[in-house]
């Protein structure tokens, strides 16, 4: 459980850094400082910075697609479904601006190409 909490701490710190430093590239040194651990400790939990970004993408996918599936099961009327899904997306973007930078590709400039491919599939 401790590893899971540390992984969560790292992902939350990455999202906060992305939110508070728009347009800036996040280094592992700055991220480690934000989490309060060494860079080596970051790499004990994630083998690469790309995997950290993938963790944020997975968080978004899991949360958004789970909720969309619930909406599709609960509502049969297309307008109601569309309105609820739109609200979901806007609320997610408002609550998670750092993750939105990843989903839009802004935070991935200069990062591994597979991250860009994953975002395109989102």
Buried (B, 14 or more C-beta within 10 A) or exposed (E): EEEEEBBEBBBBBBBBBBBEBEEEEBEBEBBBBBBEBEEEEBBEBBEEBBBBBBBBBEBBBEBBEEBBEEBEEEBEEEEEBEEBBEEBBEEBEEEBBBBBBBBEEEBBEEBBEEBEEBBEEE
